[in-house]
Amino acid sequence: MKRVTDYARLTPLQARLVLAVILAAAIASVAVTLSPMASSNIRPGIKGGNDVALYRAEIERIRHGQGYYDAAAAELAPRGYPTRSVFNWRTPLPMWLLGKLPADAFGKVLLGGLALMALLMAVAALVREETVGEENAAAGRGVLSGRPISCALLLIGPLMLPVLDQLFVVPVLWAGVFIAISVCAFGLNRPYWGVAFGLSAAFLRELALLYCLLGVGIALWRRRRGESAAWLIGLAAWLGFYAVHWWTVSGLIAPDAIAHHHGWVRLGGAGFVISTAQMNAYLLPLPQWVTALYLVAALVGFAGWGTAWGTRVGLSVCLFLATFAVVGQSFNQYWGSLIAPLLCFGVVRFPASLWDLWRTATRRIS
């Protein structure tokens, strides 16, 4: 019997147990979204305006000749944003770049083009894996499935957000697109492109540092010296960049600056994790229990994807989800944009995973 996913390796008893766990996880996840543990959807913003309005104001100031840090200092406190912590001040690169462009349309087109690039690379990487990758060799198959096209259709959901209205000014959306490109570059066996785009994501939004640290770990584990060196050199440059940012912001924090009432460690658990998975144009208009099922499907798909590339994508998603379960407040739901494109790779593998599980579970135990 040809293996489609790693679930085909299980015994019938093990497959039945896995199916029971999946069913229990789906029921529990839906229950969370219907309970007081559910995390709220995207909020309009905090007192004084929302993030999009803040970033647009900063961009306009930069466009008129003001420096980024002066622009941020002039806009944050009057809009009611907490400024006592350095972590509440975004790094300068995204706003500086958009501020140097002659008009907003250029920024939207640039990010939209990068999102399209991520989508096309995803299709190419999936085609490559199905024709010459590890999964094809293991299964003895050379015929393409509909998975690349299905994934492309799914990716439109999260990759549409950067070009909707004025959302292109949000740094985390840039970082999410760059992470998606990085992941696809590894799928196309272009590791140095993967490193470059992964590190760029961290320069755009420091939350992407998690992805870079995982990249270092994978490179070291697989003893890829050149790739490891590239990651480490890039991270050293990022540390210098962030040190300058920290020093500059520290000199701008006023003595009476306010702080968040709660810290970043909120232990939001499943409720917040599910809310982050909703950062998808397809899912945002739907009841959140749909996202709960979507997330379970993605995780099931990742667990059955046993190739080196699949392991990278799955571990990236799981690392962020584990972090979101501990760190992040309800209004940080948009952090999910960092992994929203990656979830599509797991969801598109769910049907084959479920089929292998069912086929294995229904075999007679000898």
Secondary structure, DSSP 8 states (H G I E B T S, - for coil): ---SSGGGGS-HHHHHHHHHHHHHHHHHHHHHHTSTT------S-BTTB-HHHHHHHHHHHHHTT--HHHHHHHHHGGGT---SSGGGS--SHHHHHHHHSSSHHHHHHHHHHHHHHHHHHHHHHHHHHHHHSHHHHHHT--S--SHHHHHHHHHHHHHHGGGSTTGGG-HHHHHHHHHHHHHHHHHTT-HHHHHHHHHHHHHH-GGGHHHHHHHHHHHHHTT-HHHHHHHHHHHHHHHHHHHHHHHHHHTT--TT----SS-SB---HHHHHHHHHT-STTTTTS-HHHHHHHHHHHHHHHHT--SHHHHHHHHHHHHHHHHHTTB--GGGGGGGGGTHHHHHHHHTTHHHHHHHHHHHHTS---
